[in-house]
Amino acid sequence: MRACGLDFGTSNTTLGLNTPDGPRLCLLEGTHETVPSAIFFEADGSEQIGRAAISAYVDGVGGRLMRALKSVLGSALLDEVTLVGRQRAPFRKVIAHFIAEVKARAEQQADAEITAVVHGRPVHFVDGDPEGDKAAENALREIGHSIGFRDILFQYEPIAAAMDYEQQISHEEIALIADIGGGTSDFSLVRISPERRHAADRAGDILANDGVRIGGTDFDRVLSLATLMPLLGYGTAMKRAGLNVPSGYYHDLASWHSINRIYDPKVMRELREVRREAQAPERLERLMQVIEERRGHALAGDVEAAKIALAAAPETQIPLGWMEPDLTLGLNRAEMAEVTALLAERIAGRIDSLLQQAGLKREHVDALFLTGGSTRLAHVRHAIVSTLGEARVVEGDTFGSVGVGLTIDARRHFG
């Protein structure tokens, strides 16, 4: 039996195997250990995943791109049927196609079948809905069995990150693990030590778990609605007093997992009516151009890229010359922090709940271990770090810590 650790993320996915030299993440796309959680179905029925999928879409190849696949777990979308290529398939089958390809690439590197997996999962797939949360995990288990995993276990993603961090410490600590990913923000308080990391049962070392379904894609959505979508008519008035242009189109266009809804032919028919009654019809024409040219995912990618750029620089731009000559959207870090401040506050607010669960005070936490791509956002990082001012801040592998930890856990369970 060959076992792996699988971190199927909202934005990126990793898979790790245990080797004589320790846990190792597989190269899932070229020289990359990460593969974007995206799949592209070409018109002829062929499939591509990851960066290749995104490139095919951007290059204008005919077909359908789907991203943030994990976001549909725990939602009604999971069993909805959607058009892929020339056929219709439920979203769970789309997820199965993606994970099966990741598994196949890892098996090619291992030169062996992988039959067992420790699957990462957020603390909450669905906030405040235990039944929905259970259904999401069961769906992921069913998908795993359908693609050839015979033995499937689940581990909380922040606990997995704690297992990765534990490899580098020399004495016992209480660590708060903050895993701020693409779809969820998860926290765990864990007692770790060089001696404890060899124990088969670590349940007693997990002092508390908490999380919220807020992640990087939510920052993308809010940033898009606040800055880009107004250029397409979001928030503008209709001729009839007291009415604005319907907002549903823009929310779909700003959310990775619902972008394809906007391409339904009935949407364009509705928009022609809305344009006639809008006070700023030229902005509705821009929206209609986006739909006609199927630029939704490209625009969402532009917003995501701008967010990432603002993590490293104070300002950036999104060129929109394809829409209108010389049209450019300027963005700055302060503006992003302002419009997404509530998201950052809600993420950091889970820490007090976590401490209450564990019966601990802030000063009892020795280390704050940060992982996940959204920890790169300065205001998110500040909101978390300022909550635990005395704890030592430790940087994890932004995209690899959870996968490595899951692989370590796979060794503990499956040998």
N, C-alpha and C positions, 0 to 999 in steps of 0.2 A: 504494500500500500504506500502511495506517495501522497503526502499531505501538503497543503499550502495555506497561507494566510491571504485573504482577499479583501481589499479595501475598495469596494464599489462606491465611489463618491459621486456627488452631484456634479462636480466639475471635472474631476480627474479620478482615474482608477489605477491601483497598483496591485501586484500579486507577488508574493514572496515564497521562496523555497528554502528549506534548511539544507546546508551543505556542511562538509567537514570543517570548513572555516567559519561557520556560523550562518545566521540568517542572511539571505541575499534577495534583493528585489530583482525580478526578471526584467530584461529589456523588452518592453511591450510594443515599442514602435521605433524602429531604427536604433539609435543610441540612447533613447529615452526610457527611463524606468516608469514614467507616467504615460498614460494614454488618456486624452480627453474623453469624457463619457459622452460621446457623440457617435451617431450612426447615419450613414447616407445611403438611401436606397435609390439606385439609378433606375431610369425608365425601363431598362432591359431586364431588371430584376436582380442585378448584381449589387453587392454591398461593400461598403468601406467603413472603417471606424476611425476614430481619433482625429489626428491632424489631417490625415488624408481625406477623411470625410468632409471636414470643414473646408479644405482647399478645393475639393471638387465642387462644392456648392458655390464658393466665392468665384471660382473660375467659370461658372455658368453652365456646368454640366446639368443636363436635365434630370430631375429627380427630386427627392425629398430628404431634407436634413432634419434630424431630431437630436436635441441636446437636453442636458439636465434630466436624463432619464429617471434618475432616482426620485425626482420630485413627485412622480405620480404614485409612488408607493404610499399606501394609506389614504389615497383619494379615490373618488368615484371614477376617475379617468383610467384606472388600472385595467378595468375590464371593458372599457369602451373600445369599439372597433374603429380603426383608422386606416386610411389608404396608404399602402406602401408598395411602390412599383405599380403593378397592374392588379394587385390583390388587396383585400382588406384583412387586417389582422388586429387582434387585441394588443394593447400596449404591453401586457406581460410577455407576449411573444417577441415583441421588439427588444425588450430587456434581455430575454433569453438569447436572442441572436447576438447581442453585444457581449454578454458574459461568456457565451460559448466560444466566441472568437478570441477573447482574452485567454481563456483556459487553453485553447488550442495552441496559441503562441507560446505559452509557458511550457506546455507539454513538448513542443518541438525543441525548446532549449534544454529541458530535462531529459529528453529522449526516453520518456516514460509516461504512462497514463497517470493523471492526478485524480485520485478517487475520493479524497477526504479534504475538507476545507473548514477552517475557522473563518467565518464571515463577520466582518465588521458591521455594526449597526449603531445608529444614534441612540442616545438615551431615550428620546421620544421621536418616533416617526411622525406622530400626530400629537399636538399639544392637547392635554386635557381629555383624551379619548382612549382609555385603556383597551377597549375592544378594537378600535381602529388600529391601534399600535400593534396588537396581537395579530390582526389580519395582515398587516404589512409584513411582519416577520414571517408569517406562514406562507405568504405569497412568494417571498424571496427563497424560502426553503423549497417550495414546490418548483420554482424555476431552477434552482440548483439541481434537484433530483432529475428534472427533465433533460438536463444537458450532461448528465453522467457523474455527478457527485453522489457517491453512495452514503458517505458519512458527513453530516453537516452540523456544526456547532456555531453558536453566535457569541460574540464578545462585544461589549460596549467599546466604542471607538476611543474614548478617553482612557479607559482602562488599558487598552492596547498601547496607547501612547505612553502610559506610565511604565509599562513593561520595557519599552524601548529606553526610556530615561533611566530606569533602574540599572541598566547595564553599565552606567558611567559613574555611579555614586560609590563612596567608600565607607559610609556610615548610615545609620538609620535616619530617615526623614519622614515628615508628613508633607506630602507634595499635593498641590492643587494643580490638576492638569486641565488646561483650557484648550480645547480643540475647536477652532472657529473655522468651519469649512464652507463649502459652497451652498449647502442647503440647511444645515443645522449648526447650532452652537452648543457644545456639550462640555460639562464640567464633572470632574471626579476628585474627591479627596481620598488619597491612598497612602497607607503606611508602607514604605518601601525600605529595603536594606539589602546588602550583598548576600546575607544569609537567607532572607525570605524569598529571593527570586528563584530558589531551587525547589521551593515547596510545591507540591502537587495541587493543594487546595489553598487558594488565596482569598476565599470569601471573607474571612475575618479581617483582612487588611483593607477591604473596600469600606471606607467610613461613610461615604455618601455619594450619590449620583444625582445630577440634575441637568436639565437642558431645555432649550427652546428652539422651535423650528424657525430660526432666523439665521441666514448665512449670506454668503457673497452674492448669490443670485437675487436676494432681496435688496441688497444695496444697489445692484444693477437696475432693478425695477424702479425703485424710488428715485434714483438719480435720473433715469430716463424720463419718468413722468414729470419731474420737476424742471428739466432743462431742455430735452429734445422734443418731447411730444407736444409742447405748446407751439412749436414751429409747424406742426401738422394739424393744428386746430384744437388740441386738448385744452379745455377750460375756456374756449371762446364762446361768445354768445350767439344765440339764434335770433332771428328777426322778431320772433314773438317774445315779448317782455318776460323776464324771469326764467327763461330757459337757456341752457347751455347745450352745446353739441354733446350727444350721448358719449359717455366716457368709456363704455365697455370695449370699443374698438382699441383704444389706447392701452388699456390694461392688458388685453390679449397680446398686443404688439410688444409690450414691455416685459412680458414674462416668457422665458425660454420655452416652457412646456406647453404654452397655449398659442404660440405664434401661428401655427398652421391653421388655426381656426379662422384667421383673418382672410385666408385665401378661398373660403367658401364663396361660390358665385353670388349667393344671395346678399353677401356683405356689400359687394360693389353696387348691386341694385339699390340697396338701402342708402348708400352714400350719395348716389346721384340725387336722391330726394333730399337728403340732409344738406347737400351743397346748395341746392336752390333756396333753402330757408336759412342759410348761415350768413352771419354778418361779415365773416371773413372767408368767402368761398375759395380764395386763392390758397389758403392753408389746407382746406379739404382736398384741393387738387393735388397738393403735395402728398397727402395721405394716400390718395387714389393711385398716384404714381408708384409709391412704395409697394402697394398691393399688386398693381399690374406687372411690375418688374420683379416681384417676389424678393424684395430687399429686406424683409423683416429680420431674418437671422443675421444678415450683414450689419444692419443697424444695431441690433442687440450686441453683436460682437464689437462694434465700434465703441459702444458705451462701456462694455466690460474692459476693453483695452484702455479707454480713458481713465477708468477707475484705477486700474493697475498702474498707469503712468503717474497718476496723482499720489500714489503711495511713495513714489521716488522723487517727484518734482512738484513745485508749487502750482504749476498751471500746465494746461495742454489744450489741444484743439481737435475737433472732429471735422474733417473736411466734408462738405456736402455739395461740392461743385457739380456732381452728377445730377443733383436735384434742381439747382439753379446756379448759374455762373457766379462765382465768388462767394457763395453762401458757405459760411463757416460757423460752427458753434464753439465758442470759447468756454472753457471750464477751469475752475481753480480749486485748490484743496480746501480753502475756507468755505466755499460754497457747498462742496460735497459734504463736508463735516456738518454744516448747518442743516441741510435738507435730510440727512440720514442720522441726525443726532439721536432721535428717539429709538432707532434700531440699536445703536451703540449702548444707549442707556438700558434698554431692555435686556441686552446680552449681559452686561455687567451686573444688572440687578439680580441675576440668578445666583451670584456668589453668596450673598447674604442668606438666601434660602438654603444653599448647600451647607453653609456653616451651621445653621440652625438644625438641619437634619443630623449633623455629626455631633452636635453639642460642643462645638469648638468656637474659640474666639479667633479673630484675625491674626493675633500675635502667635498663635499656635502653629501657623503654617510656615514651614521652613523655606519652601521653594515653590515658585510659580513657573510651571513648564508650559511654554506657548508653542502650539503647532496649528497647522491649517492656514491656508492662503490668506484669509481675511485678517489674521493677526498683523499683516503688513500695513494695514490701514492705520494711520497714526492716531486718529481719534478713537478707534476701537481699542487699540492697544493701550492708549492712555486711560480709557474708561476702566479697563480691567486692572491694569497695574496700579492705578491710584486707589483701587478698592483694597489692595493688599500692600500697603506702602512699605512694610518691613520685610516682606518675603524676597528672597533672592530670585531674580528673573533669569530663567534659563531658556535659551533658544533651541527649539527642536528642529528637525528636518521638516521644513514647511509642508511638503507633500509626501514624505516617506515615513515619518515616525509611526503612524498608525499601521501601515502595511508591515513594517518591521516587527512591531509588537504583536500583531496577529500571527505572524510567522513563528515568533518565539512561542506563542500560546499553542500553535499547531504542534510544535515539537513536544510540549508538555503533555498534550492530550493523545497524540497519535504516535509519538516516538520518532 
